[in-house]
Amino acid sequence: SDDNLKKFVEADKDVAELRDEFSEKLGKAEDQEEAQKLQLQAQEKMIEAVQDADLDVATYNEIATRMQTDPELQQRAEGHR
């Protein structure tokens, strides 16, 4: 739905920022154990970002998957950015 698409765009922006932030931290990780902790933290924060946008993770993932193969959906999402 258009409503879910708006929520997806909002959540995706936050998820992308978190991905960048944790990618940088992972690059500085001292060892595998620290890297795993960082990955778990990142995953938790990304889930929170999706839920804060009032979406469930399954819906977010479904839209993200469809975005890769659906040019019309991509255009509609661009309209909400």
MARBA-3410 file (N, C-alpha, C, O; in Angstrom, 1 decimal):
81
0.8,-1.2,0.0,0.0,0.0,0.0,0.9,1.2,0.0,2.1,1.2,0.3 ~ 0.3,2.3,-0.4,1.0,3.6,-0.4,1.5,4.0,1.0,2.6,4.5,1.2 ~ 0.7,3.7,2.0,1.0,4.0,3.4,2.2,3.2,3.8,3.2,3.7,4.4 ~ 2.2,1.9,3.5,3.4,1.1,3.8,4.6,1.5,3.1,5.8,1.4,3.6 ~ 4.5,2.0,1.8,5.6,2.5,1.1,6.2,3.7,1.7,7.4,3.8,1.8
5.4,4.6,2.2,5.9,5.8,2.9,6.7,5.4,4.1,7.8,5.9,4.4 ~ 6.1,4.4,4.9,6.8,3.9,6.1,8.1,3.2,5.7,9.1,3.4,6.4 ~ 8.1,2.5,4.6,9.3,1.8,4.2,10.4,2.8,3.8,11.5,2.6,4.3 ~ 10.1,3.9,3.1,11.1,4.9,2.7,11.7,5.5,4.0,12.9,5.7,4.1 ~ 10.8,5.8,5.0,11.3,6.4,6.2,12.2,5.4,6.9,13.3,5.8,7.4
11.8,4.2,7.1,12.6,3.1,7.7,13.9,2.9,7.0,15.0,2.7,7.6 ~ 13.8,2.8,5.7,15.0,2.5,4.9,16.1,3.6,5.0,17.3,3.3,5.0 ~ 15.7,4.8,5.1,16.6,5.9,5.3,17.4,5.7,6.6,18.6,5.8,6.7 ~ 16.7,5.3,7.7,17.3,5.1,9.0,18.2,3.8,9.0,19.3,3.8,9.5 ~ 17.7,2.8,8.3,18.5,1.5,8.2,19.8,1.8,7.4,20.8,1.3,7.8
19.7,2.6,6.4,20.9,2.9,5.6,21.9,3.7,6.4,23.1,3.4,6.4 ~ 21.4,4.6,7.2,22.3,5.4,8.1,23.0,4.4,9.1,24.2,4.5,9.4 ~ 22.2,3.5,9.7,22.7,2.6,10.7,23.8,1.6,10.0,24.8,1.3,10.6 ~ 23.4,1.2,8.8,24.4,0.3,8.1,25.7,1.0,7.9,26.8,0.4,8.1 ~ 25.7,2.3,7.5,26.9,3.0,7.3,27.7,3.2,8.6,28.9,3.0,8.6
27.0,3.5,9.6,27.6,3.7,11.0,28.3,2.5,11.4,29.4,2.5,11.9 ~ 27.5,1.3,11.3,28.1,0.1,11.9,29.2,-0.5,10.9,30.0,-1.2,11.4 ~ 29.1,-0.2,9.7,30.1,-0.6,8.7,31.4,0.0,9.1,32.5,-0.7,9.1 ~ 31.4,1.3,9.4,32.6,1.9,9.9,33.1,1.3,11.2,34.3,1.1,11.3 ~ 32.3,1.1,12.1,32.7,0.4,13.4,33.2,-1.0,13.2,34.2,-1.4,13.8
32.6,-1.7,12.2,33.1,-3.1,12.0,34.5,-3.0,11.4,35.3,-3.9,11.7 ~ 34.8,-2.0,10.6,36.1,-1.9,10.0,37.2,-1.7,11.1,38.4,-2.0,10.8 ~ 36.8,-1.2,12.2,37.7,-0.9,13.3,37.7,-2.0,14.4,38.4,-1.9,15.4 ~ 36.9,-3.0,14.2,36.7,-4.1,15.2,38.1,-4.7,15.4,38.8,-5.0,14.5 ~ 38.4,-5.0,16.7,39.6,-5.6,17.1,39.7,-7.1,16.8,40.7,-7.6,16.4
38.6,-7.8,16.9,38.6,-9.2,16.7,37.2,-9.7,16.3,36.2,-8.9,16.2 ~ 37.1,-11.0,16.0,35.8,-11.6,15.5,34.7,-11.4,16.6,33.5,-11.2,16.2 ~ 35.0,-11.6,17.8,34.0,-11.5,18.9,33.4,-10.1,18.9,32.2,-9.9,19.0 ~ 34.2,-9.0,18.8,33.7,-7.7,18.8,32.9,-7.4,17.6,31.9,-6.8,17.6 ~ 33.4,-8.0,16.4,32.6,-7.8,15.2,31.2,-8.4,15.3,30.3,-7.9,14.8
31.1,-9.6,15.9,29.8,-10.3,16.1,28.9,-9.4,17.0,27.7,-9.3,16.7 ~ 29.5,-8.9,18.1,28.7,-8.0,19.0,28.1,-6.8,18.2,27.0,-6.5,18.3 ~ 29.0,-6.2,17.4,28.6,-5.1,16.6,27.5,-5.4,15.6,26.5,-4.7,15.4 ~ 27.6,-6.6,15.0,26.6,-7.0,14.0,25.2,-7.2,14.7,24.2,-6.9,14.1 ~ 25.3,-7.8,15.9,24.0,-8.0,16.6,23.4,-6.7,17.0,22.2,-6.5,16.9
24.2,-5.7,17.5,23.7,-4.4,17.8,23.1,-3.7,16.6,22.0,-3.2,16.7 ~ 23.8,-3.8,15.5,23.3,-3.2,14.3,21.9,-3.8,13.9,21.0,-3.1,13.5 ~ 21.8,-5.1,14.0,20.6,-5.8,13.6,19.5,-5.4,14.5,18.4,-5.1,14.0 ~ 19.7,-5.3,15.8,18.7,-4.8,16.8,18.3,-3.4,16.5,17.1,-3.1,16.4 ~ 19.2,-2.5,16.2,18.9,-1.1,15.9,18.1,-1.0,14.6,17.2,-0.2,14.5
18.4,-1.8,13.6,17.7,-1.8,12.3,16.3,-2.3,12.5,15.4,-1.7,11.9 ~ 16.1,-3.3,13.3,14.7,-3.8,13.6,13.9,-2.7,14.3,12.8,-2.5,14.0 ~ 14.6,-2.0,15.3,13.9,-0.9,16.0,13.5,0.2,15.0,12.4,0.7,15.1 ~ 14.4,0.5,14.1,14.1,1.6,13.1,12.9,1.2,12.2,12.1,2.0,12.0 ~ 12.8,-0.1,11.8,11.7,-0.5,11.1,10.4,-0.5,11.9,9.4,0.0,11.4
10.5,-0.9,13.1,9.3,-0.9,14.0,8.9,0.5,14.4,7.7,0.8,14.5 ~ 9.9,1.4,14.5,9.6,2.8,14.8,8.8,3.5,13.7,8.1,4.4,13.9 ~ 9.0,3.0,12.5,8.3,3.5,11.3,6.9,2.9,11.2,6.2,3.1,10.2 ~ 6.6,2.1,12.2,5.3,1.4,12.2,5.1,0.3,11.2,4.0,0.2,10.6 ~ 6.2,-0.4,10.9,6.2,-1.5,10.0,6.7,-2.7,10.7,7.4,-2.6,11.7
6.3,-3.9,10.2,7.0,-5.1,10.8,8.1,-5.5,9.8,8.1,-5.1,8.7 ~ 9.0,-6.3,10.3,10.2,-6.6,9.6,9.9,-7.4,8.3,10.5,-7.2,7.3 ~ 8.9,-8.3,8.4,8.5,-9.1,7.2,8.0,-8.2,6.1,8.4,-8.4,4.9 ~ 7.2,-7.2,6.4,6.7,-6.2,5.4,7.9,-5.4,4.8,7.9,-5.2,3.6 ~ 8.7,-4.9,5.7,9.9,-4.2,5.3,10.7,-5.0,4.3,11.1,-4.5,3.2
11.0,-6.2,4.6,11.8,-7.1,3.8,11.1,-7.4,2.5,11.8,-7.5,1.4 ~ 9.8,-7.6,2.5,9.1,-7.9,1.3,9.1,-6.7,0.4,9.3,-6.9,-0.8 ~ 9.0,-5.5,0.9,9.0,-4.3,0.0,10.5,-4.1,-0.5,10.6,-3.8,-1.7 ~ 11.5,-4.3,0.3,12.9,-4.2,-0.1,13.2,-5.2,-1.2,13.8,-4.8,-2.2 ~ 12.6,-6.4,-1.1,12.9,-7.4,-2.2,12.2,-7.0,-3.5,12.7,-7.1,-4.6
10.9,-6.5,-3.4,10.2,-6.1,-4.5,10.8,-4.9,-5.2,10.7,-4.8,-6.4 ~ 11.4,-4.1,-4.4,12.0,-2.8,-5.0,13.1,-3.2,-6.0,13.4,-2.5,-6.9 ~ 13.8,-4.3,-5.8,14.9,-4.8,-6.6,14.4,-5.2,-8.0,15.2,-5.1,-9.0 ~ 13.2,-5.6,-8.1,12.7,-6.1,-9.4,11.5,-5.3,-10.0,11.0,-5.7,-11.0 ~ 11.0,-4.3,-9.3,9.8,-3.6,-9.7,10.1,-2.1,-9.9,10.0,-1.3,-9.0
10.4,-1.8,-11.2,10.7,-0.3,-11.5,9.5,0.6,-11.1,9.8,1.7,-10.7 ~ 8.3,0.2,-11.2,7.2,1.0,-10.9,7.2,1.3,-9.4,6.9,2.5,-8.9 ~ 7.5,0.3,-8.6,7.5,0.5,-7.1,8.7,1.4,-6.8,8.5,2.2,-5.9 ~ 9.8,1.3,-7.4,10.9,2.1,-7.2,10.6,3.6,-7.5,10.9,4.5,-6.7 ~ 9.8,3.8,-8.5,9.4,5.2,-8.9,8.5,5.7,-7.8,8.6,6.9,-7.4
7.5,4.9,-7.4,6.6,5.3,-6.3,7.3,5.7,-5.0,7.0,6.6,-4.4 ~ 8.3,4.9,-4.7,9.1,5.1,-3.5,9.9,6.4,-3.6,10.0,7.2,-2.7 ~ 10.4,6.7,-4.8,11.1,8.0,-5.0,10.2,9.2,-4.8,10.7,10.2,-4.3 ~ 9.0,9.0,-5.1,8.0,10.1,-4.8,7.8,10.4,-3.4,7.3,11.5,-3.0 ~ 8.2,9.5,-2.5,8.1,9.6,-1.0,9.4,10.1,-0.4,9.4,10.3,0.8
10.4,10.2,-1.1,11.7,10.5,-0.5,11.9,12.0,-0.3,12.9,12.4,0.2
END
